[in-house]
């Protein structure tokens, strides 16, 4: 286990390591991941991602193992619409000055 002070620096959880069982959230207009690596299930377009705290800037890694992965849209706080590729991590960085997530693809 890593030092708890690492989490206080803006991380999602107190370990910031990838465990074999990656937690999942269901795709919705707004999602609230609680881990740095999060599996998203379902096909609903994601428009808004709630950052874990006011000072967070990323990265956040989203993963889909579904045959038809989710998409992101720009109607919320995501700067670029994307179609997630199955088994490929989507890396996002949050810019607090613009209140937008910037995806890797």
Helices and strands as residue ranges (DSSP letters): H 4-7, E 24-26, E 30-31, E 37-41, E 48-49, E 58-63, E 71-72, E 82-83, E 90-95, E 100-103
